[in-house]
Amino acid sequence: MPAFSRLVRFLAKDGRTYYGDAILPQGVSDLAKTTQAHVIKGDVFGKHDVTEQIADIRLLLAPLAREDVKTVRCLGLNYEQHAKESSMPLPKYPVLFYKPVTSLAGPFDNVPVPAMAQEFDGLDYECELVAIIGKEARNVSESKALDHVMGYAVGDDVSHREWQLKRGGGQWALGKGFDGWAPYGPGIVSSSLIKDPQALRISTKVNGKVVQESNTKDMIFGVAKTIAFLSQGTTLLPGDLIFTGTPQGVGGGRKPPLWLKDGDIVEVGLEGVGTCVNKIEHIKSRPKL
């Protein structure tokens, strides 16, 4: 598995884009605060070396380049209290859906809201632990599942409830799959450092106010069980991302609802990994051709 401890992808001050192993100040665990990294040479999913070359970070990017991502799988209703606030029965099996690769974005990118998602309220946040597959997995057991994990990040499964639940024809993907609606990062912390992904605090803030606060131990289907289940008859590949569901506190579950507005700042955080901070940006409609 990887030679790195904390993988980041970044635009350096020399103008080049690198993969690197983050250098954190002593006592700091939030990868968003890293300013330097050891440059990584080679294939982050295969043979690679963490070099002695140190680069200064100008901007952290999405942890994986688009060409290195295979699929983006997501789980719905994977925290008991979230299922209850959604007035949905607890699932007997993981509720699987996909987001397009184009929905992925970096830890500090704005979240673009296209015109069709501005027509009515319903824009929502969902903090999630993201597991990144590092080794091919097919028909793996739960006891061996975590051996196939490269590491973990935090992400925001941005969702528009109107398009997800009422105008999506029974499918969730439309209301969750717009460009840039899956910011994640700020890097990938190796599974060698996070031994137990079911013991991590996870949270969301909107404009500085805590709106979600939970622990990954409350997942209905933990990371190992999820990977074991998803790998039955279906091969998981290096570069597959799995967004593992969100805890209670989403905007749509509140009374009155708390919908995201243009200019809102959303911060999702995961213990031992760090934070992503993303601004909601309404995109001005372009004239039709």
MARDREN-837626 format. One record per residue (C-alpha): x, y, z; residue number from 1. Coordinates in steps of 0.2 Angstrom, whole numbers, plus 5000, padded with zeros to 4 digits. Layout:
N
<atom X="X" Y="Y" Z="Z" kemi="NUM"/>
...
This chain:
289
<atom X="5000" Y="5000" Z="5000" kemi="1"/>
<atom X="5005" Y="5018" Z="4999" kemi="2"/>
<atom X="5022" Y="5025" Z="5004" kemi="3"/>
<atom X="5015" Y="5042" Z="5009" kemi="4"/>
<atom X="5006" Y="5046" Z="5025" kemi="5"/>
<atom X="4995" Y="5061" Z="5020" kemi="6"/>
<atom X="4993" Y="5063" Z="5001" kemi="7"/>
<atom X="4989" Y="5080" Z="4994" kemi="8"/>
<atom X="4988" Y="5086" Z="4976" kemi="9"/>
<atom X="4993" Y="5104" Z="4974" kemi="10"/>
<atom X="4997" Y="5119" Z="4964" kemi="11"/>
<atom X="5015" Y="5124" Z="4969" kemi="12"/>
<atom X="5022" Y="5141" Z="4970" kemi="13"/>
<atom X="5033" Y="5136" Z="4955" kemi="14"/>
<atom X="5017" Y="5135" Z="4945" kemi="15"/>
<atom X="5017" Y="5116" Z="4943" kemi="16"/>
<atom X="5005" Y="5103" Z="4949" kemi="17"/>
<atom X="5011" Y="5089" Z="4960" kemi="18"/>
<atom X="5006" Y="5075" Z="4971" kemi="19"/>
<atom X="5015" Y="5076" Z="4988" kemi="20"/>
<atom X="5016" Y="5069" Z="5006" kemi="21"/>
<atom X="5010" Y="5084" Z="5017" kemi="22"/>
<atom X="5022" Y="5091" Z="5030" kemi="23"/>
<atom X="5011" Y="5097" Z="5044" kemi="24"/>
<atom X="5017" Y="5107" Z="5059" kemi="25"/>
<atom X="5019" Y="5098" Z="5075" kemi="26"/>
<atom X="5002" Y="5095" Z="5084" kemi="27"/>
<atom X="4992" Y="5099" Z="5068" kemi="28"/>
<atom X="4981" Y="5086" Z="5060" kemi="29"/>
<atom X="4971" Y="5097" Z="5048" kemi="30"/>
<atom X="4978" Y="5094" Z="5030" kemi="31"/>
<atom X="4970" Y="5111" Z="5025" kemi="32"/>
<atom X="4984" Y="5120" Z="5035" kemi="33"/>
<atom X="4998" Y="5112" Z="5026" kemi="34"/>
<atom X="5010" Y="5124" Z="5017" kemi="35"/>
<atom X="5023" Y="5112" Z="5011" kemi="36"/>
<atom X="5025" Y="5094" Z="5005" kemi="37"/>
<atom X="5038" Y="5081" Z="4999" kemi="38"/>
<atom X="5035" Y="5079" Z="4980" kemi="39"/>
<atom X="5029" Y="5061" Z="4976" kemi="40"/>
<atom X="5036" Y="5053" Z="4960" kemi="41"/>
<atom X="5027" Y="5039" Z="4951" kemi="42"/>
<atom X="5010" Y="5031" Z="4952" kemi="43"/>
<atom X="5001" Y="5034" Z="4968" kemi="44"/>
<atom X="4992" Y="5018" Z="4966" kemi="45"/>
<atom X="5007" Y="5008" Z="4961" kemi="46"/>
<atom X="5026" Y="5011" Z="4962" kemi="47"/>
<atom X="5030" Y="5028" Z="4969" kemi="48"/>
<atom X="5043" Y="5037" Z="4979" kemi="49"/>
<atom X="5041" Y="5051" Z="4992" kemi="50"/>
<atom X="5056" Y="5061" Z="4987" kemi="51"/>
<atom X="5067" Y="5073" Z="4998" kemi="52"/>
<atom X="5061" Y="5087" Z="4986" kemi="53"/>
<atom X="5050" Y="5100" Z="4996" kemi="54"/>
<atom X="5038" Y="5111" Z="4987" kemi="55"/>
<atom X="5029" Y="5126" Z="4993" kemi="56"/>
<atom X="5010" Y="5124" Z="4991" kemi="57"/>
<atom X="5000" Y="5138" Z="4983" kemi="58"/>
<atom X="4983" Y="5129" Z="4983" kemi="59"/>
<atom X="4977" Y="5112" Z="4988" kemi="60"/>
<atom X="4967" Y="5104" Z="4974" kemi="61"/>
<atom X="4956" Y="5089" Z="4973" kemi="62"/>
<atom X="4967" Y="5075" Z="4981" kemi="63"/>
<atom X="4966" Y="5064" Z="4965" kemi="64"/>
<atom X="4967" Y="5070" Z="4947" kemi="65"/>
<atom X="4952" Y="5067" Z="4937" kemi="66"/>
<atom X="4961" Y="5054" Z="4926" kemi="67"/>
<atom X="4965" Y="5044" Z="4942" kemi="68"/>
<atom X="4947" Y="5043" Z="4948" kemi="69"/>
<atom X="4937" Y="5028" Z="4942" kemi="70"/>
<atom X="4920" Y="5029" Z="4949" kemi="71"/>
<atom X="4911" Y="5039" Z="4963" kemi="72"/>
<atom X="4900" Y="5028" Z="4973" kemi="73"/>
<atom X="4889" Y="5035" Z="4987" kemi="74"/>
<atom X="4878" Y="5028" Z="5000" kemi="75"/>
<atom X="4861" Y="5036" Z="5006" kemi="76"/>
<atom X="4853" Y="5034" Z="5023" kemi="77"/>
<atom X="4868" Y="5027" Z="5031" kemi="78"/>
<atom X="4867" Y="5035" Z="5048" kemi="79"/>
<atom X="4852" Y="5030" Z="5058" kemi="80"/>
<atom X="4847" Y="5047" Z="5064" kemi="81"/>
<atom X="4848" Y="5054" Z="5047" kemi="82"/>
<atom X="4836" Y="5041" Z="5040" kemi="83"/>
<atom X="4824" Y="5045" Z="5054" kemi="84"/>
<atom X="4825" Y="5064" Z="5050" kemi="85"/>
<atom X="4822" Y="5060" Z="5032" kemi="86"/>
<atom X="4806" Y="5050" Z="5037" kemi="87"/>
<atom X="4813" Y="5034" Z="5028" kemi="88"/>
<atom X="4814" Y="5016" Z="5035" kemi="89"/>
<atom X="4832" Y="5010" Z="5040" kemi="90"/>
<atom X="4839" Y="5001" Z="5025" kemi="91"/>
<atom X="4842" Y="4982" Z="5025" kemi="92"/>
<atom X="4856" Y="4984" Z="5012" kemi="93"/>
<atom X="4867" Y="4999" Z="5008" kemi="94"/>
<atom X="4858" Y="5011" Z="4997" kemi="95"/>
<atom X="4870" Y="5014" Z="4982" kemi="96"/>
<atom X="4870" Y="5028" Z="4970" kemi="97"/>
<atom X="4883" Y="5036" Z="4959" kemi="98"/>
<atom X="4889" Y="5054" Z="4955" kemi="99"/>
<atom X="4898" Y="5058" Z="4939" kemi="100"/>
<atom X="4917" Y="5061" Z="4940" kemi="101"/>
<atom X="4914" Y="5079" Z="4934" kemi="102"/>
<atom X="4905" Y="5082" Z="4951" kemi="103"/>
<atom X="4922" Y="5081" Z="4960" kemi="104"/>
<atom X="4930" Y="5097" Z="4966" kemi="105"/>
<atom X="4944" Y="5103" Z="4977" kemi="106"/>
<atom X="4943" Y="5107" Z="4996" kemi="107"/>
<atom X="4942" Y="5126" Z="4993" kemi="108"/>
<atom X="4933" Y="5127" Z="4976" kemi="109"/>
<atom X="4917" Y="5136" Z="4975" kemi="110"/>
<atom X="4901" Y="5126" Z="4972" kemi="111"/>
<atom X="4893" Y="5132" Z="4956" kemi="112"/>
<atom X="4874" Y="5132" Z="4956" kemi="113"/>
<atom X="4867" Y="5131" Z="4938" kemi="114"/>
<atom X="4852" Y="5141" Z="4933" kemi="115"/>
<atom X="4840" Y="5125" Z="4934" kemi="116"/>
<atom X="4845" Y="5123" Z="4952" kemi="117"/>
<atom X="4841" Y="5141" Z="4956" kemi="118"/>
<atom X="4823" Y="5140" Z="4951" kemi="119"/>
<atom X="4817" Y="5134" Z="4968" kemi="120"/>
<atom X="4824" Y="5131" Z="4986" kemi="121"/>
<atom X="4832" Y="5114" Z="4991" kemi="122"/>
<atom X="4851" Y="5116" Z="4990" kemi="123"/>
<atom X="4858" Y="5106" Z="5005" kemi="124"/>
<atom X="4874" Y="5100" Z="5013" kemi="125"/>
<atom X="4880" Y="5083" Z="5018" kemi="126"/>
<atom X="4897" Y="5080" Z="5027" kemi="127"/>
<atom X="4904" Y="5062" Z="5023" kemi="128"/>
<atom X="4919" Y="5051" Z="5026" kemi="129"/>
<atom X="4926" Y="5047" Z="5009" kemi="130"/>
<atom X="4935" Y="5030" Z="5007" kemi="131"/>
<atom X="4947" Y="5029" Z="4993" kemi="132"/>
<atom X="4951" Y="5011" Z="4986" kemi="133"/>
<atom X="4969" Y="5008" Z="4983" kemi="134"/>
<atom X="4969" Y="4990" Z="4979" kemi="135"/>
<atom X="4957" Y="4980" Z="4968" kemi="136"/>
<atom X="4944" Y="4972" Z="4977" kemi="137"/>
<atom X="4932" Y="4958" Z="4972" kemi="138"/>
<atom X="4922" Y="4947" Z="4983" kemi="139"/>
<atom X="4932" Y="4952" Z="4998" kemi="140"/>
<atom X="4927" Y="4948" Z="5016" kemi="141"/>
<atom X="4922" Y="4961" Z="5029" kemi="142"/>
<atom X="4938" Y="4956" Z="5039" kemi="143"/>
<atom X="4949" Y="4959" Z="5024" kemi="144"/>
<atom X="4940" Y="4974" Z="5017" kemi="145"/>
<atom X="4950" Y="4988" Z="5024" kemi="146"/>
<atom X="4966" Y="4980" Z="5017" kemi="147"/>
<atom X="4960" Y="4988" Z="5000" kemi="148"/>
<atom X="4958" Y="5005" Z="5007" kemi="149"/>
<atom X="4971" Y="5018" Z="5002" kemi="150"/>
<atom X="4965" Y="5031" Z="5014" kemi="151"/>
<atom X="4951" Y="5043" Z="5019" kemi="152"/>
<atom X="4946" Y="5061" Z="5015" kemi="153"/>
<atom X="4931" Y="5071" Z="5020" kemi="154"/>
<atom X="4918" Y="5077" Z="5007" kemi="155"/>
<atom X="4902" Y="5086" Z="5004" kemi="156"/>
<atom X="4888" Y="5077" Z="4995" kemi="157"/>
<atom X="4880" Y="5093" Z="4989" kemi="158"/>
<atom X="4862" Y="5090" Z="4985" kemi="159"/>
<atom X="4846" Y="5098" Z="4978" kemi="160"/>
<atom X="4831" Y="5090" Z="4987" kemi="161"/>
<atom X="4819" Y="5096" Z="4974" kemi="162"/>
<atom X="4828" Y="5088" Z="4959" kemi="163"/>
<atom X="4834" Y="5073" Z="4970" kemi="164"/>
<atom X="4817" Y="5068" Z="4977" kemi="165"/>
<atom X="4803" Y="5077" Z="4966" kemi="166"/>
<atom X="4809" Y="5080" Z="4949" kemi="167"/>
<atom X="4822" Y="5066" Z="4947" kemi="168"/>
<atom X="4810" Y="5052" Z="4942" kemi="169"/>
<atom X="4814" Y="5042" Z="4957" kemi="170"/>
<atom X="4833" Y="5043" Z="4954" kemi="171"/>
<atom X="4844" Y="5053" Z="4965" kemi="172"/>
<atom X="4858" Y="5056" Z="4953" kemi="173"/>
<atom X="4851" Y="5072" Z="4945" kemi="174"/>
<atom X="4849" Y="5082" Z="4961" kemi="175"/>
<atom X="4867" Y="5077" Z="4967" kemi="176"/>
<atom X="4877" Y="5076" Z="4951" kemi="177"/>
<atom X="4879" Y="5094" Z="4945" kemi="178"/>
<atom X="4897" Y="5100" Z="4941" kemi="179"/>
<atom X="4907" Y="5103" Z="4957" kemi="180"/>
<atom X="4894" Y="5096" Z="4969" kemi="181"/>
<atom X="4906" Y="5084" Z="4977" kemi="182"/>
<atom X="4921" Y="5094" Z="4984" kemi="183"/>
<atom X="4932" Y="5083" Z="4994" kemi="184"/>
<atom X="4949" Y="5083" Z="5003" kemi="185"/>
<atom X="4959" Y="5092" Z="5009" kemi="186"/>
<atom X="4970" Y="5077" Z="5006" kemi="187"/>
<atom X="4970" Y="5058" Z="5008" kemi="188"/>
<atom X="4976" Y="5051" Z="5025" kemi="189"/>
<atom X="4983" Y="5034" Z="5023" kemi="190"/>
<atom X="4974" Y="5019" Z="5031" kemi="191"/>
<atom X="4990" Y="5015" Z="5040" kemi="192"/>
<atom X="4987" Y="5031" Z="5051" kemi="193"/>
<atom X="4968" Y="5029" Z="5052" kemi="194"/>
<atom X="4966" Y="5011" Z="5058" kemi="195"/>
<atom X="4948" Y="5013" Z="5063" kemi="196"/>
<atom X="4937" Y="5023" Z="5052" kemi="197"/>
<atom X="4922" Y="5020" Z="5063" kemi="198"/>
<atom X="4929" Y="5031" Z="5077" kemi="199"/>
<atom X="4930" Y="5049" Z="5070" kemi="200"/>
<atom X="4921" Y="5065" Z="5073" kemi="201"/>
<atom X="4912" Y="5072" Z="5058" kemi="202"/>
<atom X="4904" Y="5089" Z="5056" kemi="203"/>
<atom X="4897" Y="5103" Z="5045" kemi="204"/>
<atom X="4897" Y="5122" Z="5048" kemi="205"/>
<atom X="4887" Y="5134" Z="5038" kemi="206"/>
<atom X="4893" Y="5152" Z="5039" kemi="207"/>
<atom X="4902" Y="5147" Z="5055" kemi="208"/>
<atom X="4887" Y="5139" Z="5064" kemi="209"/>
<atom X="4888" Y="5120" Z="5067" kemi="210"/>
<atom X="4874" Y="5111" Z="5059" kemi="211"/>
<atom X="4880" Y="5093" Z="5059" kemi="212"/>
<atom X="4890" Y="5085" Z="5072" kemi="213"/>
<atom X="4891" Y="5066" Z="5074" kemi="214"/>
<atom X="4903" Y="5052" Z="5074" kemi="215"/>
<atom X="4907" Y="5038" Z="5061" kemi="216"/>
<atom X="4903" Y="5025" Z="5074" kemi="217"/>
<atom X="4884" Y="5029" Z="5070" kemi="218"/>
<atom X="4885" Y="5022" Z="5052" kemi="219"/>
<atom X="4873" Y="5008" Z="5049" kemi="220"/>
<atom X="4885" Y="5000" Z="5037" kemi="221"/>
<atom X="4903" Y="5004" Z="5042" kemi="222"/>
<atom X="4917" Y="5006" Z="5029" kemi="223"/>
<atom X="4922" Y="4987" Z="5030" kemi="224"/>
<atom X="4905" Y="4981" Z="5028" kemi="225"/>
<atom X="4901" Y="4993" Z="5014" kemi="226"/>
<atom X="4917" Y="4988" Z="5004" kemi="227"/>
<atom X="4913" Y="4969" Z="5007" kemi="228"/>
<atom X="4895" Y="4971" Z="5001" kemi="229"/>
<atom X="4899" Y="4982" Z="4986" kemi="230"/>
<atom X="4913" Y="4970" Z="4980" kemi="231"/>
<atom X="4902" Y="4955" Z="4979" kemi="232"/>
<atom X="4902" Y="4951" Z="4960" kemi="233"/>
<atom X="4908" Y="4969" Z="4956" kemi="234"/>
<atom X="4926" Y="4974" Z="4955" kemi="235"/>
<atom X="4931" Y="4989" Z="4965" kemi="236"/>
<atom X="4946" Y="4997" Z="4957" kemi="237"/>
<atom X="4961" Y="5008" Z="4963" kemi="238"/>
<atom X="4954" Y="5026" Z="4962" kemi="239"/>
<atom X="4936" Y="5022" Z="4966" kemi="240"/>
<atom X="4929" Y="5034" Z="4979" kemi="241"/>
<atom X="4915" Y="5029" Z="4991" kemi="242"/>
<atom X="4906" Y="5043" Z="4999" kemi="243"/>
<atom X="4899" Y="5034" Z="5015" kemi="244"/>
<atom X="4883" Y="5044" Z="5019" kemi="245"/>
<atom X="4879" Y="5059" Z="5030" kemi="246"/>
<atom X="4873" Y="5060" Z="5048" kemi="247"/>
<atom X="4858" Y="5070" Z="5055" kemi="248"/>
<atom X="4857" Y="5088" Z="5054" kemi="249"/>
<atom X="4854" Y="5091" Z="5035" kemi="250"/>
<atom X="4845" Y="5107" Z="5030" kemi="251"/>
<atom X="4830" Y="5097" Z="5023" kemi="252"/>
<atom X="4828" Y="5088" Z="5039" kemi="253"/>
<atom X="4825" Y="5104" Z="5049" kemi="254"/>
<atom X="4810" Y="5114" Z="5053" kemi="255"/>
<atom X="4810" Y="5126" Z="5045" kemi="256"/>
<atom X="4822" Y="5119" Z="5032" kemi="257"/>
<atom X="4839" Y="5127" Z="5031" kemi="258"/>
<atom X="4843" Y="5129" Z="5012" kemi="259"/>
<atom X="4859" Y="5135" Z="5006" kemi="260"/>
<atom X="4860" Y="5152" Z="4998" kemi="261"/>
<atom X="4871" Y="5161" Z="4986" kemi="262"/>
<atom X="4887" Y="5166" Z="4995" kemi="263"/>
<atom X="4885" Y="5154" Z="5010" kemi="264"/>
<atom X="4901" Y="5146" Z="5016" kemi="265"/>
<atom X="4900" Y="5127" Z="5020" kemi="266"/>
<atom X="4914" Y="5119" Z="5030" kemi="267"/>
<atom X="4914" Y="5100" Z="5032" kemi="268"/>
<atom X="4927" Y="5092" Z="5044" kemi="269"/>
<atom X="4933" Y="5074" Z="5048" kemi="270"/>
<atom X="4944" Y="5071" Z="5063" kemi="271"/>
<atom X="4962" Y="5066" Z="5058" kemi="272"/>
<atom X="4959" Y="5072" Z="5041" kemi="273"/>
<atom X="4954" Y="5090" Z="5041" kemi="274"/>
<atom X="4942" Y="5102" Z="5033" kemi="275"/>
<atom X="4935" Y="5108" Z="5016" kemi="276"/>
<atom X="4928" Y="5125" Z="5015" kemi="277"/>
<atom X="4917" Y="5129" Z="5000" kemi="278"/>
<atom X="4907" Y="5144" Z="4995" kemi="279"/>
<atom X="4890" Y="5143" Z="4986" kemi="280"/>
<atom X="4891" Y="5152" Z="4970" kemi="281"/>
<atom X="4875" Y="5155" Z="4959" kemi="282"/>
<atom X="4880" Y="5154" Z="4941" kemi="283"/>
<atom X="4872" Y="5168" Z="4930" kemi="284"/>
<atom X="4863" Y="5160" Z="4916" kemi="285"/>
<atom X="4870" Y="5161" Z="4898" kemi="286"/>
<atom X="4860" Y="5166" Z="4884" kemi="287"/>
<atom X="4853" Y="5152" Z="4874" kemi="288"/>
<atom X="4860" Y="5149" Z="4857" kemi="289"/>
